[in-house]
Amino acid sequence: MGDKAHVLTLNDKSVEFIDGETVLQVAQRHGYFIPTMCYDPRLSVTGHCKVCMVSIDGKIKSSCDTKAADGMTVVTQSEALTNARKRRVNGILKQHKGNCATCRQHEFCGLIKLAEDVGLPSPVFTSQDEIKEEIIENKLRINFEKCVKCGKCVRVCSEIRGVGALLHPSFGPDVQTITFSRECEKCGQCSVICPTGAITEIHKEKPHHRIQSTCPYCATGCGIYLDVLDDKIIGVTSDELDPVGRGNLCVKGRFGFTFINDADRLTKPLIRHNGQFREATLAEALDVVAEKLIGIRDKYGPHAIGGIGSARGTNEDNYMFQRMMRGGLGTNNLDNCARL
């Protein structure tokens, strides 16, 4: 006989739950929506925003940090809960000082979505106060006055990125503002998870459209969207539904796109002739490479040649590359740049 199933009452229905699940997880798994602010399924639970309130055995409690228990009675929607959530969200909105007309969080404002989720009118922030911003290495823009202290930035840095470079007043009594230590890798993940525009990418503009793609920088294969404006790539947006990266990118994946439009980018093969480089066609360049490789093989033997496969190439491309090296040139001197 297996273990006895765990059962609670959720909105007048008896539902099973898994040992260790929170009330929020049980409700979400059974298709009930509960608004949240500080919660993220990828991160540890803090429970300090209290937006995810539900009624548990007649008492209003936060659901993200309350473990489900046998015989528990949970209600996710009622007039009392709606009013309590509205009061809590109004308190969060009052912490935010910003101007929607100039905010770079335009598309992904968590405060607007949060207000809509609890039934409040979409807020429009019109602060005319002088903007107090700090620029971090021409990648991130920090405005602590927009912060609502959800703590997601700190947790994503330490728990997902494994760096722990971000300090925040909510998590350190001696910290006065959002601070980055020297260990910061400038990956920008904190800007993505920030719901308010307190941390944003400095270059972020609203694109005309987005093109789904895959990050070209390593063999991990994180899913991305290329932000396109006037036929130019102006940014990279992570794909939250990507099963590989799950919305996370490293510094190269998020910011390493500027070479595409760089004036010094090589767009044609170059062949050295009499000590100078000249432009050539791809077919001509490949002929030169083939001639040189065959010449080395014939003069010194196949073991004088080695090849390094590319982590940016597909499995099929790398397979053909090693077949060329082994079958065409007769060498087994092969390695992969992902290991070096």
VEXMI-260499 format. One record per residue (C-alpha): residue number from 0; residue in three letters; x, y, z. Coordinates in pm, 1 decimal. Layout:
<koldrens>
+-----+-----+----------+----------+----------+
!   i !  aa !        x !        y !        z !
+-----+-----+----------+----------+----------+
! NUM ! ALA !        X !        Y !        Z !
...
+-----+-----+----------+----------+----------+
</koldrens>
This chain:
<koldrens>
+-----+-----+----------+----------+----------+
!   i !  aa !        x !        y !        z !
+-----+-----+----------+----------+----------+
!   0 ! MET !      0.0 !      0.0 !      0.0 !
!   1 ! GLY !    124.8 !    348.2 !    -83.4 !
!   2 ! ASP !    132.9 !    645.5 !    148.6 !
!   3 ! LYS !   -200.0 !    806.0 !    230.3 !
!   4 ! ALA !   -280.5 !   1099.4 !     -0.9 !
!   5 ! HIS !   -269.7 !   1448.7 !    145.3 !
!   6 ! VAL !   -600.8 !   1633.6 !    103.1 !
!   7 ! LEU !   -721.9 !   1985.9 !    175.4 !
!   8 ! THR !  -1030.3 !   2183.6 !     81.9 !
!   9 ! LEU !   -965.9 !   2445.4 !   -184.7 !
!  10 ! ASN !  -1258.8 !   2669.3 !   -277.9 !
!  11 ! ASP !  -1508.8 !   2405.1 !   -156.9 !
!  12 ! LYS !  -1332.4 !   2125.6 !   -347.5 !
!  13 ! SER !  -1126.6 !   1845.4 !   -198.6 !
!  14 ! VAL !   -786.4 !   1842.7 !   -369.6 !
!  15 ! GLU !   -472.0 !   1639.5 !   -319.8 !
!  16 ! PHE !   -136.8 !   1801.1 !   -259.5 !
!  17 ! ILE !    223.5 !   1689.1 !   -250.2 !
!  18 ! ASP !    408.4 !   1681.5 !     77.6 !
!  19 ! GLY !    604.6 !   2006.1 !    112.3 !
!  20 ! GLU !    391.8 !   2212.7 !   -126.3 !
!  21 ! THR !    283.4 !   2560.1 !    -24.7 !
!  22 ! VAL !    -77.2 !   2675.7 !    -43.3 !
!  23 ! LEU !     16.9 !   2898.0 !   -339.2 !
!  24 ! GLN !    169.1 !   2605.7 !   -529.2 !
!  25 ! VAL !   -134.8 !   2388.6 !   -466.3 !
!  26 ! ALA !   -372.3 !   2662.3 !   -584.0 !
!  27 ! GLN !   -166.9 !   2733.4 !   -897.1 !
!  28 ! ARG !   -140.9 !   2365.2 !   -982.9 !
!  29 ! HIS !   -518.8 !   2334.2 !   -964.2 !
!  30 ! GLY !   -571.9 !   2636.6 !  -1188.4 !
!  31 ! TYR !   -652.9 !   2909.5 !   -933.4 !
!  32 ! PHE !   -490.5 !   3247.9 !   -982.8 !
!  33 ! ILE !   -347.2 !   3430.3 !   -681.7 !
!  34 ! PRO !   -172.3 !   3767.2 !   -738.8 !
!  35 ! THR !    192.3 !   3784.5 !   -627.0 !
!  36 ! MET !    470.0 !   4042.8 !   -609.6 !
!  37 ! CYS !    784.4 !   3914.9 !   -437.8 !
!  38 ! TYR !    721.6 !   3551.4 !   -536.9 !
!  39 ! ASP !    904.1 !   3381.3 !   -824.7 !
!  40 ! PRO !    894.6 !   3000.9 !   -869.5 !
!  41 ! ARG !   1267.7 !   3002.3 !   -948.0 !
!  42 ! LEU !   1363.0 !   3175.7 !   -622.3 !
!  43 ! SER !   1348.8 !   3112.8 !   -248.4 !
!  44 ! VAL !   1039.7 !   3237.1 !    -67.8 !
!  45 ! THR !   1050.0 !   3547.6 !    152.2 !
!  46 ! GLY !    677.4 !   3615.7 !    196.1 !
!  47 ! HIS !    724.5 !   3977.3 !    294.8 !
!  48 ! CYS !    505.9 !   4151.7 !     34.1 !
!  49 ! LYS !    188.3 !   3969.9 !    152.5 !
!  50 ! VAL !      5.7 !   4026.9 !   -177.4 !
!  51 ! CYS !    -68.1 !   3655.0 !   -217.4 !
!  52 ! MET !   -316.6 !   3656.5 !     70.3 !
!  53 ! VAL !   -578.9 !   3381.9 !     97.1 !
!  54 ! SER !   -816.8 !   3269.4 !    368.0 !
!  55 ! ILE !   -681.6 !   2966.4 !    556.2 !
!  56 ! ASP !   -920.1 !   2817.6 !    810.0 !
!  57 ! GLY !  -1092.4 !   3154.3 !    831.5 !
!  58 ! LYS !   -776.5 !   3362.4 !    877.5 !
!  59 ! ILE !   -610.1 !   3575.4 !    610.9 !
!  60 ! LYS !   -249.8 !   3464.0 !    552.3 !
!  61 ! SER !     10.1 !   3483.7 !    276.3 !
!  62 ! SER !     -0.7 !   3168.9 !     65.5 !
!  63 ! CYS !    354.9 !   3157.9 !    -70.6 !
!  64 ! ASP !    516.1 !   3079.4 !    266.0 !
!  65 ! THR !    236.6 !   2870.1 !    421.7 !
!  66 ! LYS !    277.8 !   2494.7 !    386.8 !
!  67 ! ALA !    -29.2 !   2296.6 !    285.3 !
!  68 ! ALA !   -163.6 !   2070.4 !    559.3 !
!  69 ! ASP !   -418.1 !   1790.0 !    577.6 !
!  70 ! GLY !   -770.3 !   1912.8 !    650.7 !
!  71 ! MET !   -685.5 !   2276.1 !    575.8 !
!  72 ! THR !   -963.4 !   2489.8 !    428.2 !
!  73 ! VAL !   -845.4 !   2745.7 !    174.7 !
!  74 ! VAL !  -1043.7 !   3018.0 !     -2.5 !
!  75 ! THR !   -870.5 !   3217.9 !   -275.1 !
!  76 ! GLN !  -1142.4 !   3469.3 !   -363.1 !
!  77 ! SER !  -1374.2 !   3671.7 !   -140.2 !
!  78 ! GLU !  -1469.9 !   4033.8 !    -86.2 !
!  79 ! ALA !  -1252.7 !   4048.9 !    225.7 !
!  80 ! LEU !   -951.1 !   3912.7 !     33.3 !
!  81 ! THR !  -1006.3 !   4153.0 !   -254.1 !
!  82 ! ASN !  -1013.8 !   4451.3 !    -17.4 !
!  83 ! ALA !   -709.0 !   4328.2 !    175.9 !
!  84 ! ARG !   -508.1 !   4279.6 !   -142.7 !
!  85 ! LYS !   -605.0 !   4623.0 !   -270.9 !
!  86 ! ARG !   -491.5 !   4784.8 !     53.6 !
!  87 ! ARG !   -161.1 !   4600.2 !     41.4 !
!  88 ! VAL !    -97.0 !   4685.7 !   -322.8 !
!  89 ! ASN !   -186.5 !   5050.6 !   -262.0 !
!  90 ! GLY !     81.8 !   5051.0 !      5.8 !
!  91 ! ILE !    334.4 !   4909.3 !   -242.6 !
!  92 ! LEU !    238.7 !   5164.7 !   -507.9 !
!  93 ! LYS !    301.6 !   5448.8 !   -262.8 !
!  94 ! GLN !    664.7 !   5336.4 !   -226.3 !
!  95 ! HIS !    727.7 !   5391.5 !   -596.5 !
!  96 ! LYS !    849.0 !   5728.5 !   -724.2 !
!  97 ! GLY !    865.0 !   5741.0 !  -1099.2 !
!  98 ! ASN !    729.6 !   5886.7 !  -1419.9 !
!  99 ! CYS !    565.8 !   5646.8 !  -1664.8 !
! 100 ! ALA !    637.4 !   5883.5 !  -1954.2 !
! 101 ! THR !   1014.0 !   5840.4 !  -1915.3 !
! 102 ! CYS !   1037.8 !   5496.4 !  -1752.6 !
! 103 ! ARG !   1233.2 !   5233.0 !  -1942.8 !
! 104 ! GLN !   1028.7 !   4954.8 !  -1786.6 !
! 105 ! HIS !    748.1 !   5049.0 !  -2027.5 !
! 106 ! GLU !    662.8 !   4699.6 !  -2153.8 !
! 107 ! PHE !    716.5 !   4491.7 !  -1842.7 !
! 108 ! CYS !    595.6 !   4710.8 !  -1556.0 !
! 109 ! GLY !    514.9 !   4480.8 !  -1266.5 !
! 110 ! LEU !    327.3 !   4752.6 !  -1079.6 !
! 111 ! ILE !     74.9 !   4806.7 !  -1358.3 !
! 112 ! LYS !     17.8 !   4431.5 !  -1386.2 !
! 113 ! LEU !     -7.3 !   4395.0 !  -1007.9 !
! 114 ! ALA !   -272.9 !   4666.7 !   -985.5 !
! 115 ! GLU !   -472.8 !   4500.8 !  -1261.7 !
! 116 ! ASP !   -441.1 !   4161.3 !  -1091.7 !
! 117 ! VAL !   -604.4 !   4287.3 !   -769.8 !
! 118 ! GLY !   -870.2 !   4496.5 !   -944.1 !
! 119 ! LEU !   -720.5 !   4843.4 !   -906.0 !
! 120 ! PRO !   -710.3 !   5098.6 !  -1190.2 !
! 121 ! SER !   -382.8 !   5090.2 !  -1383.0 !
! 122 ! PRO !   -157.5 !   5340.1 !  -1204.1 !
! 123 ! VAL !      7.9 !   5626.9 !  -1389.7 !
! 124 ! PHE !    309.7 !   5767.5 !  -1208.4 !
! 125 ! THR !    387.0 !   6131.2 !  -1285.9 !
! 126 ! SER !    661.4 !   6227.8 !  -1040.7 !
! 127 ! GLN !    843.3 !   6543.0 !  -1152.4 !
! 128 ! ASP !   1122.4 !   6506.6 !   -896.6 !
! 129 ! GLU !   1478.6 !   6515.5 !  -1020.8 !
! 130 ! ILE !   1580.4 !   6170.2 !  -1138.1 !
! 131 ! LYS !   1853.8 !   6021.7 !   -920.0 !
! 132 ! GLU !   2023.1 !   5757.6 !  -1128.0 !
! 133 ! GLU !   2350.3 !   5569.5 !  -1124.7 !
! 134 ! ILE !   2504.8 !   5409.5 !  -1433.8 !
! 135 ! ILE !   2687.9 !   5078.8 !  -1390.5 !
! 136 ! GLU !   2957.9 !   5023.5 !  -1656.8 !
! 137 ! ASN !   2734.2 !   5152.4 !  -1935.7 !
! 138 ! LYS !   2507.4 !   4847.8 !  -1897.0 !
! 139 ! LEU !   2268.3 !   4906.4 !  -1606.3 !
! 140 ! ARG !   2074.1 !   5208.8 !  -1486.0 !
! 141 ! ILE !   1990.8 !   5221.6 !  -1112.7 !
! 142 ! ASN !   1711.5 !   5435.4 !   -962.8 !
! 143 ! PHE !   1651.1 !   5328.5 !   -604.2 !
! 144 ! GLU !   1349.4 !   5560.2 !   -566.3 !
! 145 ! LYS !   1155.3 !   5325.5 !   -794.8 !
! 146 ! CYS !   1233.2 !   5023.3 !   -577.1 !
! 147 ! VAL !    946.5 !   4853.2 !   -392.3 !
! 148 ! LYS !   1177.4 !   4616.2 !   -201.8 !
! 149 ! CYS !   1057.7 !   4288.3 !   -350.4 !
! 150 ! GLY !   1411.0 !   4151.2 !   -314.2 !
! 151 ! LYS !   1404.1 !   3956.7 !   -640.8 !
! 152 ! CYS !   1724.4 !   4118.6 !   -764.4 !
! 153 ! VAL !   1924.1 !   3998.6 !   -463.3 !
! 154 ! ARG !   1784.2 !   3646.8 !   -480.4 !
! 155 ! VAL !   1836.4 !   3599.6 !   -854.4 !
! 156 ! CYS !   2198.4 !   3714.7 !   -820.1 !
! 157 ! SER !   2279.9 !   3475.3 !   -537.4 !
! 158 ! GLU !   2051.1 !   3180.8 !   -608.5 !
! 159 ! ILE !   2047.0 !   3152.6 !   -988.1 !
! 160 ! ARG !   2360.2 !   3332.9 !  -1100.3 !
! 161 ! GLY !   2553.8 !   3205.9 !   -797.4 !
! 162 ! VAL !   2742.6 !   3535.6 !   -765.2 !
! 163 ! GLY !   2587.6 !   3717.3 !   -470.2 !
! 164 ! ALA !   2721.7 !   4053.6 !   -582.8 !
! 165 ! LEU !   2410.7 !   4262.6 !   -520.2 !
! 166 ! LEU !   2348.4 !   4432.4 !   -184.5 !
! 167 ! HIS !   2009.9 !   4582.3 !    -91.4 !
! 168 ! PRO !   1874.2 !   4768.0 !    213.4 !
! 169 ! SER !   1601.5 !   4506.6 !    259.1 !
! 170 ! PHE !   1866.1 !   4238.5 !    309.7 !
! 171 ! GLY !   2140.6 !   4437.2 !    482.1 !
! 172 ! PRO !   2087.5 !   4693.6 !    759.7 !
! 173 ! ASP !   2410.0 !   4876.3 !    676.3 !
! 174 ! VAL !   2321.2 !   4918.0 !    306.0 !
! 175 ! GLN !   2158.4 !   5246.5 !    201.8 !
! 176 ! THR !   2086.4 !   5177.7 !   -164.9 !
! 177 ! ILE !   2124.3 !   4911.0 !   -435.0 !
! 178 ! THR !   2496.1 !   4834.5 !   -445.7 !
! 179 ! PHE !   2705.9 !   4604.2 !   -663.5 !
! 180 ! SER !   3027.0 !   4445.4 !   -537.4 !
! 181 ! ARG !   3334.7 !   4385.2 !   -751.0 !
! 182 ! GLU !   3220.6 !   4027.2 !   -807.7 !
! 183 ! CYS !   2930.5 !   4152.7 !  -1023.6 !
! 184 ! GLU !   2943.2 !   3996.1 !  -1371.6 !
! 185 ! LYS !   2713.4 !   4263.0 !  -1525.3 !
! 186 ! CYS !   2485.5 !   3990.0 !  -1659.5 !
! 187 ! GLY !   2178.3 !   4212.7 !  -1625.1 !
! 188 ! GLN !   1959.1 !   3939.9 !  -1478.6 !
! 189 ! CYS !   1863.2 !   4172.1 !  -1193.8 !
! 190 ! SER !   1725.3 !   4421.4 !  -1446.3 !
! 191 ! VAL !   1507.1 !   4155.1 !  -1605.7 !
! 192 ! ILE !   1352.9 !   4034.0 !  -1281.4 !
! 193 ! CYS !   1304.1 !   4386.4 !  -1139.0 !
! 194 ! PRO !    933.0 !   4471.5 !  -1174.1 !
! 195 ! THR !    954.8 !   4849.0 !  -1136.8 !
! 196 ! GLY !   1239.6 !   5001.7 !  -1334.2 !
! 197 ! ALA !   1465.9 !   5040.6 !  -1031.6 !
! 198 ! ILE !   1723.9 !   4842.5 !  -1230.3 !
! 199 ! THR !   1705.9 !   4862.6 !  -1609.1 !
! 200 ! GLU !   1931.9 !   4801.7 !  -1905.1 !
! 201 ! ILE !   2077.1 !   5132.7 !  -2012.9 !
! 202 ! HIS !   2019.6 !   5074.6 !  -2384.1 !
! 203 ! LYS !   1667.8 !   4933.9 !  -2355.8 !
! 204 ! GLU !   1429.2 !   5080.7 !  -2612.2 !
! 205 ! LYS !   1088.3 !   4962.6 !  -2726.8 !
! 206 ! PRO !   1139.2 !   4757.1 !  -3045.6 !
! 207 ! HIS !    914.7 !   4746.0 !  -3350.0 !
! 208 ! HIS !    911.2 !   4368.5 !  -3323.0 !
! 209 ! ARG !   1099.5 !   4070.5 !  -3178.2 !
! 210 ! ILE !   1250.7 !   3768.5 !  -3349.2 !
! 211 ! GLN !   1283.2 !   3442.3 !  -3159.3 !
! 212 ! SER !   1633.8 !   3300.5 !  -3175.1 !
! 213 ! THR !   1903.2 !   3112.5 !  -2982.7 !
! 214 ! CYS !   2200.2 !   3272.0 !  -2808.8 !
! 215 ! PRO !   2509.9 !   3211.7 !  -3026.7 !
! 216 ! TYR !   2777.5 !   3239.1 !  -2758.6 !
! 217 ! CYS !   2808.5 !   2883.3 !  -2624.4 !
! 218 ! ALA !   2669.0 !   2534.3 !  -2655.2 !
! 219 ! THR !   2409.2 !   2578.2 !  -2379.6 !
! 220 ! GLY !   2155.1 !   2709.3 !  -2630.5 !
! 221 ! CYS !   1953.8 !   2958.2 !  -2423.3 !
! 222 ! GLY !   1645.0 !   3091.3 !  -2598.2 !
! 223 ! ILE !   1632.1 !   3465.3 !  -2669.8 !
! 224 ! TYR !   1430.6 !   3726.2 !  -2855.9 !
! 225 ! LEU !   1615.6 !   3979.2 !  -3070.1 !
! 226 ! ASP !   1467.6 !   4328.8 !  -3029.6 !
! 227 ! VAL !   1449.9 !   4494.0 !  -3371.9 !
! 228 ! LEU !   1403.1 !   4866.2 !  -3439.7 !
! 229 ! ASP !   1440.4 !   5015.9 !  -3790.2 !
! 230 ! ASP !   1588.9 !   4686.5 !  -3916.1 !
! 231 ! LYS !   1862.2 !   4693.0 !  -3651.1 !
! 232 ! ILE !   1904.4 !   4472.5 !  -3344.8 !
! 233 ! ILE !   1889.9 !   4706.0 !  -3045.6 !
! 234 ! GLY !   1869.2 !   4457.4 !  -2761.8 !
! 235 ! VAL !   1808.7 !   4106.1 !  -2640.4 !
! 236 ! THR !   1507.3 !   3993.4 !  -2436.6 !
! 237 ! SER !   1526.1 !   3662.5 !  -2253.4 !
! 238 ! ASP !   1266.7 !   3395.2 !  -2324.1 !
! 239 ! GLU !   1082.9 !   3314.6 !  -2000.8 !
! 240 ! LEU !    934.6 !   2997.7 !  -2154.2 !
! 241 ! ASP !   1267.2 !   2865.4 !  -2282.9 !
! 242 ! PRO !   1323.6 !   2522.4 !  -2120.3 !
! 243 ! VAL !   1703.1 !   2565.4 !  -2133.1 !
! 244 ! GLY !   1774.3 !   2909.2 !  -1986.2 !
! 245 ! ARG !   1432.9 !   2962.3 !  -1823.0 !
! 246 ! GLY !   1466.8 !   3335.8 !  -1888.3 !
! 247 ! ASN !   1825.5 !   3360.0 !  -1761.5 !
! 248 ! LEU !   2120.2 !   3487.7 !  -1965.1 !
! 249 ! CYS !   2486.7 !   3557.3 !  -1897.6 !
! 250 ! VAL !   2653.1 !   3890.4 !  -1975.3 !
! 251 ! LYS !   2747.9 !   3784.3 !  -2328.7 !
! 252 ! GLY !   2403.4 !   3651.6 !  -2407.7 !
! 253 ! ARG !   2233.0 !   3970.9 !  -2293.6 !
! 254 ! PHE !   2478.8 !   4241.4 !  -2397.4 !
! 255 ! GLY !   2705.6 !   4080.1 !  -2655.3 !
! 256 ! PHE !   2504.2 !   4180.1 !  -2960.9 !
! 257 ! THR !   2660.9 !   4518.6 !  -3037.9 !
! 258 ! PHE !   2918.0 !   4367.5 !  -3276.2 !
! 259 ! ILE !   2636.4 !   4309.0 !  -3525.9 !
! 260 ! ASN !   2608.3 !   4678.4 !  -3614.2 !
! 261 ! ASP !   2972.0 !   4771.4 !  -3541.4 !
! 262 ! ALA !   3146.7 !   4968.1 !  -3815.6 !
! 263 ! ASP !   3461.6 !   4753.8 !  -3775.0 !
! 264 ! ARG !   3283.6 !   4421.9 !  -3816.5 !
! 265 ! LEU !   3430.6 !   4199.4 !  -4087.1 !
! 266 ! THR !   3162.8 !   4115.6 !  -4342.5 !
! 267 ! LYS !   3384.9 !   3963.8 !  -4613.2 !
! 268 ! PRO !   3674.8 !   3715.9 !  -4599.3 !
! 269 ! LEU !   4025.5 !   3866.1 !  -4605.6 !
! 270 ! ILE !   4325.9 !   3701.6 !  -4774.6 !
! 271 ! ARG !   4681.0 !   3810.8 !  -4701.5 !
! 272 ! HIS !   4866.1 !   3900.7 !  -5020.5 !
! 273 ! ASN !   5216.2 !   4053.5 !  -5022.3 !
! 274 ! GLY !   5181.0 !   4138.3 !  -4654.6 !
! 275 ! GLN !   4846.7 !   4311.5 !  -4697.0 !
! 276 ! PHE !   4490.6 !   4191.7 !  -4652.3 !
! 277 ! ARG !   4250.9 !   4210.2 !  -4945.3 !
! 278 ! GLU !   3880.7 !   4130.8 !  -4960.4 !
! 279 ! ALA !   3781.9 !   3804.2 !  -5125.7 !
! 280 ! THR !   3474.8 !   3596.3 !  -5196.7 !
! 281 ! LEU !   3388.6 !   3309.9 !  -4966.4 !
! 282 ! ALA !   3456.2 !   3056.3 !  -5243.0 !
! 283 ! GLU !   3802.5 !   3202.9 !  -5301.6 !
! 284 ! ALA !   3882.5 !   3200.6 !  -4930.6 !
! 285 ! LEU !   3775.4 !   2837.1 !  -4897.3 !
! 286 ! ASP !   3994.7 !   2741.9 !  -5194.7 !
! 287 ! VAL !   4295.5 !   2904.0 !  -5024.8 !
! 288 ! VAL !   4226.5 !   2721.7 !  -4696.6 !
! 289 ! ALA !   4185.9 !   2386.9 !  -4875.5 !
! 290 ! GLU !   4506.3 !   2440.4 !  -5075.1 !
! 291 ! LYS !   4707.5 !   2529.3 !  -4764.1 !
! 292 ! LEU !   4575.9 !   2235.2 !  -4561.0 !
! 293 ! ILE !   4641.3 !   1984.5 !  -4837.4 !
! 294 ! GLY !   4990.4 !   2129.1 !  -4885.5 !
! 295 ! ILE !   5071.0 !   2088.6 !  -4514.1 !
! 296 ! ARG !   4934.7 !   1733.3 !  -4513.2 !
! 297 ! ASP !   5134.0 !   1631.5 !  -4819.9 !
! 298 ! LYS !   5458.5 !   1788.4 !  -4692.9 !
! 299 ! TYR !   5449.2 !   1712.1 !  -4319.5 !
! 300 ! GLY !   5185.1 !   1441.2 !  -4284.6 !
! 301 ! PRO !   4827.3 !   1450.0 !  -4148.3 !
! 302 ! HIS !   4944.1 !   1463.6 !  -3784.3 !
! 303 ! ALA !   5077.0 !   1814.7 !  -3847.8 !
! 304 ! ILE !   4716.7 !   1934.7 !  -3870.3 !
! 305 ! GLY !   4469.4 !   1981.3 !  -3583.3 !
! 306 ! GLY !   4113.8 !   2108.9 !  -3566.1 !
! 307 ! ILE !   3904.5 !   2278.9 !  -3298.6 !
! 308 ! GLY !   3527.1 !   2234.3 !  -3321.9 !
! 309 ! SER !   3300.4 !   2524.4 !  -3241.9 !
! 310 ! ALA !   3062.4 !   2541.3 !  -2946.9 !
! 311 ! ARG !   2860.6 !   2786.6 !  -3155.8 !
! 312 ! GLY !   2810.0 !   2529.9 !  -3430.9 !
! 313 ! THR !   2529.3 !   2277.1 !  -3446.4 !
! 314 ! ASN !   2590.4 !   1908.6 !  -3378.7 !
! 315 ! GLU !   2552.9 !   1847.6 !  -3751.0 !
! 316 ! ASP !   2812.0 !   2112.0 !  -3843.2 !
! 317 ! ASN !   3060.6 !   1974.9 !  -3590.5 !
! 318 ! TYR !   2999.4 !   1621.2 !  -3713.4 !
! 319 ! MET !   3080.4 !   1725.2 !  -4070.5 !
! 320 ! PHE !   3386.9 !   1912.4 !  -3947.6 !
! 321 ! GLN !   3532.3 !   1607.4 !  -3772.7 !
! 322 ! ARG !   3450.1 !   1391.2 !  -4077.4 !
! 323 ! MET !   3644.1 !   1633.5 !  -4295.6 !
! 324 ! MET !   3940.1 !   1624.9 !  -4056.0 !
! 325 ! ARG !   3941.0 !   1247.3 !  -4015.1 !
! 326 ! GLY !   3826.6 !   1131.2 !  -4358.6 !
! 327 ! GLY !   3947.7 !   1417.8 !  -4577.1 !
! 328 ! LEU !   4277.8 !   1506.3 !  -4412.0 !
! 329 ! GLY !   4345.2 !   1188.1 !  -4215.5 !
! 330 ! THR !   4406.5 !   1342.1 !  -3874.1 !
! 331 ! ASN !   4254.7 !   1259.5 !  -3533.5 !
! 332 ! ASN !   4391.2 !   1577.0 !  -3372.0 !
! 333 ! LEU !   4055.0 !   1719.8 !  -3270.5 !
! 334 ! ASP !   3935.3 !   1924.3 !  -2976.1 !
! 335 ! ASN !   3645.7 !   2151.3 !  -2886.6 !
! 336 ! CYS !   3662.8 !   2517.7 !  -2788.9 !
! 337 ! ALA !   3396.7 !   2465.8 !  -2519.6 !
! 338 ! ARG !   3654.2 !   2276.6 !  -2311.9 !
! 339 ! LEU !   3937.0 !   2528.7 !  -2338.6 !
+-----+-----+----------+----------+----------+
</koldrens>
